Amino acid sequence: MNIVQPIRKKSEIEKMKAALGNPRDKLLFIFGINSALRISDILKLKVGDVRGKDSLKLRETKTKKAKDFLLNDSIKKALKELLPADAKDSDWLFPSRKGDKAITRVQAYRILNAAAERAGLSLEIGTHTLRKTFAYHAYKAGVDIALLMSVLNHSSQRETLKYIGIIQDDVNSVFAGVNL
C-alpha cells in the first residue's frame, strides 16, 4: 500500500473540486477535507445526520472514541448546494448508484484517484488524503500541534508531523538549502 500525501497547494484543491463533476463526489471531497474524519466514518453518514445541523456527534470506527465537531461553513455550503433537494433523512449521504447503500471505501478511492488524474495532480492520492489535507492546512494556518494531535487522536507530536508530511518537508528543505 502506498503512503498518500496531503494536497498542499490550495490551487490543487480547487483543481480537484473542478475535476469532481458529480455532486455526490464533490461533496465527499469537500466534506473530507473539512472534517478530518476517516473515510470509514464519513461513509456511514446519513442525510439526517448532517442536514440543518451545526455539529456532528459520532463514535469513530477505528478508535471507538466519541467525536463531536463543528460543521464548518464550507461543509454547510456544500451540503446546501450539492445535496439533492429530494434527499430523505434516511438516505445515505454518499449513496451508491442504486441508493440502497453507501459507496464503498474502494469506490471512494477510485473517485478521488480519477479526479486527481483529471486535475493533473502528481502525488499519491487516497481516501486518507482528505484527512491529511485538513491536518496539513490547519497546521500551516497556525493551529497548535497539541490541539491538532487531539483532533486526529494521535499520541505524539512527532506522529502528527510525520502524518501530515511536515517532517519530510523539513528534511527536504535541509537538503535544498545546503549547496556546497
N, C-alpha and C positions, 0 to 999 in steps of 0.2 A: 504494500500500500504506500502510495506517495504521500509525502508531507505537503499539505496545502498551505498556501500563504494568504495573508490578508490582502485586500485590494488597497494599496497605499495611496494612490492618487485619486482625488475626487473626480477628476476628469474621466478616469476609467470607470468609476462608479456610475457616472452619467451615461457612459457608453453602454454599460451593462443594462441600465434601465431602458435605454433606447432599443437594445437588441432583444429585449423581452416583450414581444408583441402581445402575447396572450395576457389578459388582465390577471388571471389567477397566478401566472408565473411571475409577473411583475410584482404583485402583492407579496408573494412568497419571498422574493429578494428584498423588498423594502422592509417587510416585517422582520426578516432575519438579521439584516444589518443594523436595525434599530432596537432590537430586543436582547441580543446576546444569548438567546435561548439556543439550546441544541436542537438539531433538526427533528429528533425523536419527540421532543416536547412541542415543537411548532406543528408538526403534522397531526397531532392528537386533538388540535383545537377545532371547536365547532363555531359556527357563526355567532351563536348566542353567548359564547364565552367573551367575545370582544365587541360586539355591536353596541354602540351607545355607552361604552364603558370608558372610564378614565384610567383604570388599572386592571391588572390581571393577577389572579392568585392561582397557583398550581403547585403540584408536587413534582419535582424533577424526576424523570425516569431513571437517570443514572445514579444520582446521589440520594434519592428519596427525601431530599430536603424540601421544605416548603419555600416557595419563592413568591414574592409579592413585588410587582414592579409597575411603574407608570407606563402607560401607552403614550408615547411622545406625539408631538404634533405631526411628524412625518408618517407615523403609523395611522393616526386618526384620519389624516388627509387621504392616504392610500385606501383605507377601508371605505371611506365615503365615495371616492372616485372609481374604485376598481371592483368593489363587491357588487354582485348583481342585485338590483333593486328587489327582485322577487325571491331572494335567498331567505330560507326559513332558519330560525334559530337552531333547529336540529340538524341543519345541513353541515357537512364538513366545510371548514374554511378553505381547504385546498383539496377539492374533490377530484376523484379520478374521472375519466370520461363518462362513465356510467353514473357517477354521482353517489353510488351506494357505499363507497368507502373513500378514504383519503388516498392521495397519491402515496407511493412508497418512497422510502429513502433513496432507492436506486433511481426511481423516476426523477426525483428532485435533483440528484447528481447529474443525470443526463440533461435535464433542462438547463442547469447552470453551466455545464460544460459547452453545450451547443451555443448558448448565448455568449459565452466568453470567446468562443471561436468567431462568431459573427461580429463581435465587438473588436476583434483583433488583439485581445489581451494575450500576452505571452508569459503567463505564470500558471503554476499548478492551482487549479480551482477545484473545489469540492464543496460539499454541504457545510463543512466546518469553516470554510472561507467566510461565511456570513458572520458567524460568532467572532472570528478573529478580526474581521474588518471593523466591527463595532469596537472591540477592545483596543485595537491599534489607534483608531481615530480618537477614542476617549483619552488614551494616554497622551497622544500628541496634542490634545486640546488642554492638557494640564491636569487631568484627573489624577489624584494621588494614587500611587501604585498600591498602597494598602487597601484603599477603597475598591480599586479595580480587582484586586485579589478576592475581595468579598463578593463582588458582583459575579465573578467567574467561578467562585467556590474553589479557588486554588489554595494550596497550603504554604507557598513561599513566593517571595517577590521574584526570585530567580526563575521559578516555574512560569510565572506570568510573563516576564520579559522574554523568555525563550519562546513561549507560546505565541506571542504576537510578533515575533521576529525582530525585536529590538536588539537583542544580544548579537544576532548575526549582522544587523545594520551597523552596530558599533564596531564589530570585528572588521567588517569590510572598510569602514572609514579609517581604521588604523592602517590597513594596507594601502589604501588610496592616498593617505597623507604622507607616507614615507616613500620618497622618491630619491634614492641615493645615486 
